Structure formats: structure tokens, C-alpha cells
Amino acid sequence: MNTMTIPNEQESRLQVPEHTAEAGVQPPTADEGVVLVVDDEPHNRELLSELLEARGFRPTTAEDGETALASVAQVRPDAILLDVMMPGMDGFQVCRRLKGDQDTAHIPVILVTALSERADRIQGMEAGADDFLHKPVDRTEVLLRVRNAVVGKRLFDELREKYDHLRRLERLRDDLTRMLVHDMRSPLTAISTNLQLLEMSLGPNMDEEVSEDLEHARLGVTSLMDMVNMILDVSRSEELDVPLQAEETDARETVEKGVDPLRALARSHEVEVRLPPEPLHIWCDPDLVRRTVTNLFGNAVKFTPDGGSVTVSAHAMDSGIQVTVADTGPGIPEEERATIFDKFTRGRSGQQAGGSRSTGLGLSFCKMAVEAHGGRIGVESEEGAGSTFWFRLPVNPEEA
């Protein structure tokens, strides 16, 4: 039985000292919140309910643990005053049930107990209790602790509501982005086709300057198409829908194809590609891996001042391969390294060597592509001494 007694008193009842000062309790608002009072003693439930109601709270009661759990499911109180010593399911068990359910874990639970041993308090904390009240309870202490619990619960509810609102806005933004980006494919394909037709029509009469201009235009269209695909792939990765078109591939060829489209961009840099003489056979999606290399290489070139160097290398490992892209750029500040692969994060403070700003999607795409293969990606950097990005792929992504 749940009891709070004063020595030598026959009835097991909750006692509230009459001399307790209430100066610390602020006047109630119009609605202080719903408080569930759980106690197997009717007198205790009545006493606490009257005390709470007098201060603007809306009390509701339950006489045992099972009834309390049912009431929480229906009422969703702002705080719970939960007696510990009850027949059947005690307060510790009720608290564990509430805190173990994600729908009720955020509701503050104040254990009301006559137990004062350290082990009992530890048991209450292990059960997830947010606060404690000891019998005989103090009138002011009850009101203050309940009010603090209700305020904390309402702040949590407001934060969760704002978070849900932001998530809805983010989904709307992503849906709009996917729609616009998807529609960009058609005009980009038309531009690419017309550039090819123009090149064919000019034929041998095309001079070197025009040929270079067309080559730059083709590279620009290819880069834009890669960006379109990258945005769509990042969106699919967030929905756990990243299909791999895996095939046996020589990673050396894939690395070369990832570097070649941007060699013109890197004319003012010293570029070195180090590949072993023997094939690097691996099962992978060659298009995703190529675009990963292109993104890492392009990122290194953009952030490395003219005259700097970028080195791309690949080598075999016991369980797969590792590809590395190292540069002599300004390096990445330590506070940015932990989030460098996050979506919309602009690495190296977002400022490229040419003065433009990155989109913050390239490295996020790289992480998605590598992890879709069961691989790992990372960066090592020192401010003023350049950066080294690397990724490792297993021999067979299905085995990984």
C-alpha cells in the first residue's frame, strides 16, 4: 500500500504541513496544465488534486499502475505525480513503461515516495524519473516542482512542433528542387545534342579556337548534367533508394575517366595521377565511382590556388581499393571537418580559390555513393598544408 504517515498516526495518509509558506509560488495562469495524480490511497489523491486545482492546474487521478497507463494514453498529461509504493505494478515499473515508450517518454514523471535510501533514489533514476518528492510533502515544493515539470514539457512540445514544421518545409523544398532539377535534363540534353550537330557541321573547317570553345561548352554541359544527377541521387539516398549498377571494373580506368573532364579546369595547376601498372579489379557502379572521383578532384582544384598541385592516386588493399585526392590548398578548419560531408555544408568556409562559393552537395554525394557500395570516406587536413580526401571500396559491394 502506498502510504505517507506521521509517526504514531493510525491511518496511512499523505500529510501536507499547514505551516508551509507559499510565497515562492507565482500566481497561476489561466491553465497551468493537466497533472495526473497516481496513488492507491483515495485521501492522498484528493488532497493533491485540491492543492493543484487551487493553483490553476487541472488534476486527473488514477488509483493504480494499470489505470495510470490507460489514463496517460487518453489524457496525455503535462506532468505525472506518481506514488512508488502501490500494490501490483509499483511506481518504478510504471515509470519504466512510460519512459520506454517514445510516445510518452517526454512526459515528466515526479516520483512521490517515503523511501529515502540512496539505492531507492538510484532505482528511481534508472527507471527514468525526472524528479522526486518525499513524504510528508511540502505544499510549496509540490507546486514548484509540478510547475517546473509542466513548463519543461511545454517547451519540449513547442520545440517538437517547430521541428516538425521545419521538416515539412524541408520536404516541400526538396520536392520543388527535385521537380526543377528533373526538368533541367531536357534542355541540357538539347544543348548537348546541338553542340554535337554544330561540331559535325563545321567539320574540318573548324579552327582551333572554335574547337576549344566547343570543348569548353561540352564540358560545361557535362558538369551541369552531373550536378543534376548528383542532386537527384542525394535525394534518393535520403529515401534509401540508391540502386547500384555494379559490374566488374578496372578502377584505374574509372579514376582516369573521373579526372579527364576537368583537366582543362586544372590547367593552372600541377596535376599528377598515380596508378599501379596492374589492373585494380573491383565490382562497382563505374558511373557513381567516376562521379565521386570527379567531385573530389574538382573540389581540390577549385580550392587550390593557381600554381598549386593536386595528386590523384589509387592502390589495392587487402579487401578492396583506396582512392586518394590530395591538394596543396589552404586546408580545412578543424571545426568544419566533422560536418564536411553533410548536405549543404560548404567546406573550407565555402570560399573557393576563384572567389565563387560551393553548393555544399558535392561531398554529400560522394559520401552517399561510397556508402552505397559499403565503403568508407574521410578527410585528413591541416590548415595551411592542404587536404587529403580518400575513399575505400570493398571488392564486392554485395559482400560488404
C-alpha positions as CSV (number, residue, x, y, z in Angstrom):
1,M,0.0,0.0,0.0
2,N,1.2,3.5,-0.8
3,T,1.4,5.4,2.5
4,M,2.8,8.6,3.8
5,T,2.4,8.7,7.5
6,I,3.4,10.8,10.5
7,P,4.7,8.6,13.4
8,N,2.0,7.2,15.7
9,E,-0.8,8.0,13.3
10,Q,-3.0,5.1,12.6
11,E,-4.3,6.0,9.1
12,S,-1.8,5.8,6.2
13,R,-2.4,9.2,4.6
14,L,-0.4,11.8,2.8
15,Q,0.3,14.7,5.2
16,V,0.8,18.3,3.9
17,P,2.2,20.6,6.7
18,E,0.0,23.5,7.3
19,H,2.8,25.9,8.2
20,T,4.4,25.7,4.8
21,A,5.0,29.1,3.2
22,E,3.8,29.6,-0.4
23,A,5.5,32.9,-1.2
24,G,7.6,31.2,-3.8
25,V,4.7,30.1,-5.9
26,Q,3.7,32.6,-8.6
27,P,0.0,33.3,-9.3
28,P,-1.4,30.7,-11.6
29,T,-2.1,31.3,-15.3
30,A,-5.5,30.6,-16.8
31,D,-4.4,27.0,-17.5
32,E,-1.4,25.5,-15.7
33,G,-1.8,22.2,-17.4
34,V,-3.1,18.7,-16.8
35,V,-1.4,16.7,-14.0
36,L,-2.1,13.0,-13.4
37,V,-2.0,12.0,-9.7
38,V,-1.4,8.3,-9.2
39,D,-1.9,7.0,-5.7
40,D,-3.7,3.9,-4.3
41,E,-4.9,6.0,-1.3
42,P,-8.1,8.0,-2.1
43,H,-7.3,10.6,0.6
44,N,-3.9,11.2,-1.0
45,R,-5.4,11.6,-4.4
46,E,-8.0,14.0,-3.1
47,L,-5.5,16.1,-1.1
48,L,-3.1,16.5,-4.0
49,S,-5.9,17.2,-6.5
50,E,-7.3,20.0,-4.3
51,L,-3.9,21.5,-3.9
52,L,-3.2,21.5,-7.6
53,E,-6.6,22.7,-8.6
54,A,-6.4,25.7,-6.3
55,R,-3.3,26.8,-8.2
56,G,-4.8,26.5,-11.7
57,F,-3.8,23.0,-12.6
58,R,-6.3,20.5,-14.0
59,P,-5.7,17.3,-12.0
60,T,-6.9,13.9,-13.0
61,T,-6.4,10.7,-10.9
62,A,-5.6,7.0,-11.1
63,E,-5.7,4.5,-8.3
64,D,-3.1,2.0,-9.6
65,G,-0.4,1.5,-12.3
66,E,-2.6,-0.1,-15.0
67,T,-5.2,2.6,-14.7
68,A,-2.4,5.2,-14.8
69,L,-1.0,3.8,-18.1
70,A,-4.5,3.8,-19.6
71,S,-5.1,7.4,-18.5
72,V,-1.8,8.6,-20.0
73,A,-2.8,7.1,-23.3
74,Q,-6.1,9.0,-23.3
75,V,-5.3,12.3,-21.5
76,R,-1.6,12.9,-22.4
77,P,-0.9,14.9,-19.2
78,D,1.7,17.6,-18.9
79,A,3.1,16.0,-15.7
80,I,2.6,12.9,-13.5
81,L,2.8,12.7,-9.7
82,L,3.4,9.0,-9.3
83,D,3.4,7.2,-6.0
84,V,6.1,4.5,-5.6
85,M,4.6,2.0,-3.1
86,M,1.5,0.7,-4.8
87,P,0.1,-2.9,-4.9
88,G,0.6,-4.7,-8.1
89,M,2.5,-2.6,-10.5
90,D,4.6,-0.2,-8.4
91,G,5.7,3.3,-9.4
92,F,9.1,2.2,-10.6
93,Q,7.5,-0.2,-13.1
94,V,5.0,2.4,-14.3
95,C,7.8,4.9,-14.8
96,R,9.9,2.4,-16.8
97,R,6.9,1.7,-19.0
98,L,6.3,5.3,-19.7
99,K,9.9,6.2,-20.4
100,G,10.3,3.1,-22.6
101,D,7.5,4.3,-25.0
102,Q,8.6,7.0,-27.4
103,D,5.1,8.5,-27.3
104,T,5.2,9.1,-23.5
105,A,8.9,9.3,-22.7
106,H,8.9,13.1,-22.8
107,I,6.1,13.4,-20.1
108,P,7.8,14.5,-16.8
109,V,7.4,11.9,-14.0
110,I,7.7,13.1,-10.4
111,L,8.0,10.1,-8.0
112,V,6.3,10.6,-4.6
113,T,7.9,8.3,-2.1
114,A,8.5,7.7,1.6
115,L,11.7,5.8,0.6
116,S,14.8,7.8,1.5
117,E,17.6,5.2,0.9
118,R,20.2,6.1,-1.7
119,A,19.5,2.8,-3.5
120,D,15.8,3.7,-3.9
121,R,16.7,7.0,-5.4
122,I,19.1,5.3,-7.8
123,Q,16.3,2.9,-8.7
124,G,14.0,5.8,-9.5
125,M,16.6,7.5,-11.7
126,E,17.3,4.2,-13.5
127,A,13.5,4.0,-14.2
128,G,13.7,7.4,-15.8
129,A,12.1,9.6,-13.1
130,D,12.5,13.3,-13.8
131,D,12.1,14.4,-10.1
132,F,11.3,13.3,-6.6
133,L,9.1,14.4,-3.8
134,H,9.4,12.9,-0.3
135,K,6.6,12.2,2.1
136,P,5.4,14.1,4.1
137,V,5.3,16.5,1.1
138,D,5.7,20.3,1.3
139,R,2.9,22.3,-0.2
140,T,5.2,24.9,-1.9
141,E,7.6,22.2,-3.1
142,V,4.8,20.3,-4.7
143,L,3.6,23.3,-6.6
144,L,7.0,24.4,-7.7
145,R,8.2,21.0,-8.9
146,V,5.0,20.4,-10.8
147,R,5.1,23.8,-12.4
148,N,8.7,23.3,-13.4
149,A,7.8,20.0,-14.9
150,V,4.9,21.4,-16.8
151,V,7.0,24.3,-18.2
152,G,9.6,21.8,-19.3
153,K,7.0,19.7,-21.0
154,R,5.5,22.6,-22.9
155,L,8.9,23.9,-24.0
156,F,9.6,20.4,-25.4
157,D,6.2,20.3,-27.2
158,E,6.9,23.8,-28.7
159,L,10.3,22.7,-29.9
160,R,9.0,19.5,-31.4
161,E,6.2,21.4,-33.2
162,K,8.7,23.8,-34.7
163,Y,10.9,20.9,-35.6
164,D,8.1,19.1,-37.4
165,H,7.2,22.4,-39.2
166,L,10.8,22.7,-40.4
167,R,10.8,19.1,-41.6
168,R,7.6,19.8,-43.6
169,L,9.2,22.9,-45.1
170,E,12.3,20.9,-45.9
171,R,10.3,18.2,-47.7
172,L,8.5,20.9,-49.7
173,R,11.8,22.5,-50.7
174,D,13.3,19.1,-51.6
175,D,10.2,18.2,-53.7
176,L,10.4,21.5,-55.5
177,T,14.1,21.1,-56.1
178,R,13.7,17.6,-57.5
179,M,11.0,18.8,-59.8
180,L,13.0,21.7,-61.1
181,V,16.2,19.7,-61.4
182,H,14.5,16.8,-63.1
183,D,13.0,19.3,-65.7
184,M,16.5,20.7,-66.4
185,R,17.6,17.4,-68.0
186,S,15.6,18.1,-71.2
187,P,17.1,21.5,-72.1
188,L,20.6,20.2,-71.1
189,T,20.2,17.2,-73.4
190,A,19.1,19.6,-76.2
191,I,22.1,21.8,-75.7
192,S,24.5,18.8,-75.8
193,T,22.9,17.5,-79.0
194,N,23.1,20.8,-80.7
195,L,26.7,21.2,-79.8
196,Q,27.4,17.9,-81.4
197,L,25.5,18.8,-84.5
198,L,27.4,22.2,-84.7
199,E,30.7,20.3,-84.4
200,M,29.7,17.9,-87.2
201,S,28.5,20.7,-89.5
202,L,31.7,22.7,-89.1
203,G,33.8,19.6,-89.7
204,P,37.4,20.1,-90.9
205,N,36.7,23.8,-91.4
206,M,36.6,24.4,-87.7
207,D,39.7,26.4,-86.4
208,E,41.5,25.6,-83.1
209,E,39.9,28.5,-81.2
210,V,36.3,27.4,-82.1
211,S,37.2,23.8,-81.3
212,E,38.4,24.8,-77.8
213,D,35.2,26.9,-77.3
214,L,33.0,23.9,-78.2
215,E,35.1,21.7,-76.0
216,H,34.6,24.0,-73.0
217,A,30.8,24.2,-73.8
218,R,30.6,20.4,-73.8
219,L,32.4,20.2,-70.5
220,G,30.1,22.8,-69.0
221,V,27.0,20.8,-70.1
222,T,28.5,17.6,-68.8
223,S,29.3,19.3,-65.5
224,L,25.7,20.6,-65.2
225,M,24.3,17.2,-66.1
226,D,26.4,15.7,-63.4
227,M,25.2,18.3,-60.9
228,V,21.6,17.4,-61.9
229,N,22.2,13.7,-61.4
230,M,24.0,14.4,-58.1
231,I,21.1,16.3,-56.6
232,L,18.7,13.6,-57.6
233,D,21.0,10.9,-56.3
234,V,21.4,12.7,-52.9
235,S,17.6,12.9,-52.7
236,R,17.3,9.2,-53.5
237,S,19.9,8.3,-50.9
238,E,17.9,10.1,-48.2
239,E,15.0,7.8,-49.2
240,L,17.3,4.8,-49.0
241,D,16.7,4.2,-52.8
242,V,20.2,4.1,-54.4
243,P,20.3,1.3,-57.0
244,L,23.8,0.1,-57.9
245,Q,24.5,-0.9,-61.5
246,A,27.5,-2.9,-60.4
247,E,29.9,-4.6,-62.8
248,E,33.4,-5.8,-62.9
249,T,35.6,-2.8,-63.5
250,D,39.2,-1.8,-63.6
251,A,39.3,1.1,-61.1
252,R,42.3,2.6,-63.0
253,E,40.1,3.4,-66.0
254,T,37.3,4.8,-63.7
255,V,39.7,7.1,-62.0
256,E,41.1,8.3,-65.3
257,K,37.6,9.0,-66.6
258,G,36.9,10.9,-63.4
259,V,39.8,13.2,-63.8
260,D,39.8,13.8,-67.6
261,P,36.7,16.0,-67.9
262,L,38.3,18.6,-65.5
263,R,41.8,18.7,-66.8
264,A,41.0,21.9,-68.7
265,L,39.9,23.5,-65.4
266,A,43.2,22.4,-63.9
267,R,45.5,24.0,-66.5
268,S,46.9,26.4,-63.9
269,H,47.7,23.5,-61.5
270,E,50.2,20.7,-61.4
271,V,48.1,17.5,-61.8
272,E,49.5,14.1,-61.2
273,V,47.6,10.8,-61.5
274,R,49.4,7.8,-59.8
275,L,48.0,4.4,-60.8
276,P,49.6,1.0,-60.5
277,P,50.7,-0.9,-63.6
278,E,48.5,-3.9,-62.8
279,P,44.7,-3.7,-63.1
280,L,42.6,-2.9,-60.0
281,H,39.6,-5.2,-60.5
282,I,36.6,-4.4,-58.4
283,W,32.8,-4.8,-58.6
284,C,31.2,-1.4,-58.5
285,D,28.9,1.1,-60.2
286,P,31.5,2.7,-62.5
287,D,29.4,5.8,-63.1
288,L,28.9,6.5,-59.4
289,V,32.6,6.0,-58.7
290,R,33.6,8.1,-61.7
291,R,31.4,10.9,-60.5
292,T,32.9,10.6,-57.0
293,V,36.4,11.0,-58.3
294,T,35.3,13.9,-60.5
295,N,33.7,15.7,-57.5
296,L,36.7,15.1,-55.2
297,F,39.2,16.2,-58.0
298,G,37.1,19.2,-58.9
299,N,36.8,20.2,-55.3
300,A,40.5,20.0,-54.9
301,V,41.2,22.1,-58.0
302,K,38.6,24.8,-57.0
303,F,40.1,25.2,-53.5
304,T,43.7,25.1,-54.6
305,P,45.3,28.4,-55.7
306,D,46.9,28.7,-59.2
307,G,50.3,27.1,-59.2
308,G,49.3,24.5,-56.5
309,S,49.3,20.8,-57.1
310,V,46.6,18.1,-57.0
311,T,47.5,14.4,-56.8
312,V,45.1,11.6,-57.5
313,S,46.1,8.0,-56.7
314,A,44.7,4.6,-56.3
315,H,46.1,1.3,-54.9
316,A,44.9,-2.1,-53.9
317,M,44.1,-3.1,-50.3
318,D,43.5,-6.4,-48.6
319,S,39.8,-6.2,-49.0
320,G,39.4,-3.7,-51.9
321,I,40.9,-0.4,-53.2
322,Q,41.6,3.1,-51.9
323,V,41.4,6.2,-54.0
324,T,43.1,9.4,-52.7
325,V,42.8,13.0,-53.8
326,A,45.4,15.3,-52.2
327,D,45.9,19.0,-52.7
328,T,48.1,21.9,-51.6
329,G,45.2,24.2,-50.8
330,P,44.5,26.2,-47.6
331,G,43.3,23.1,-45.7
332,I,40.0,22.7,-43.8
333,P,39.4,24.3,-40.3
334,E,39.1,21.7,-37.6
335,E,35.6,22.8,-36.7
336,E,34.4,22.0,-40.3
337,R,35.9,18.6,-40.7
338,A,33.2,16.8,-38.7
339,T,30.4,18.1,-40.9
340,I,32.3,18.4,-44.2
341,F,30.2,15.6,-45.8
342,D,26.9,16.8,-44.6
343,K,24.3,18.0,-47.0
344,F,24.6,21.7,-47.9
345,T,27.7,22.1,-45.8
346,R,30.2,24.4,-47.6
347,G,33.6,23.1,-46.8
348,R,36.6,25.4,-46.2
349,S,34.2,28.1,-45.2
350,G,32.5,27.8,-48.6
351,Q,35.0,30.1,-50.4
352,Q,36.7,28.6,-53.5
353,A,40.1,29.8,-54.8
354,G,38.4,31.5,-57.7
355,G,36.1,33.5,-55.4
356,S,32.9,31.6,-56.1
357,R,31.0,29.6,-53.5
358,S,30.4,25.8,-53.4
359,T,26.9,24.3,-53.5
360,G,27.5,22.1,-50.5
361,L,26.2,19.0,-52.3
362,G,29.3,17.5,-54.0
363,L,30.9,15.9,-50.9
364,S,27.5,14.8,-49.7
365,F,27.0,13.0,-53.0
366,C,30.5,11.4,-52.6
367,K,29.6,10.1,-49.2
368,M,26.3,8.7,-50.5
369,A,28.0,7.0,-53.4
370,V,30.7,5.4,-51.4
371,E,28.4,4.2,-48.6
372,A,26.1,2.7,-51.2
373,H,29.0,0.4,-52.1
374,G,29.5,-0.5,-48.4
375,G,32.7,1.7,-48.4
376,R,34.1,4.4,-46.2
377,I,35.1,8.0,-47.0
378,G,37.1,10.5,-45.0
379,V,39.4,13.5,-45.0
380,E,42.7,14.4,-43.4
381,S,43.7,18.1,-43.4
382,E,45.8,20.7,-41.8
383,E,45.2,24.4,-42.2
384,G,47.8,25.9,-44.4
385,A,49.1,22.5,-45.5
386,G,46.4,21.1,-47.8
387,S,43.9,18.3,-47.6
388,T,43.7,14.7,-48.5
389,F,40.3,13.1,-49.3
390,W,40.1,9.3,-49.5
391,F,37.6,6.6,-50.0
392,R,37.8,2.9,-49.8
393,L,35.6,0.4,-51.7
394,P,35.3,-3.3,-51.0
395,V,36.0,-5.8,-53.8
396,N,32.3,-6.8,-53.9
397,P,29.7,-4.3,-52.6
398,E,27.1,-7.1,-52.0
399,E,29.5,-8.9,-49.7
400,A,30.2,-5.6,-47.8
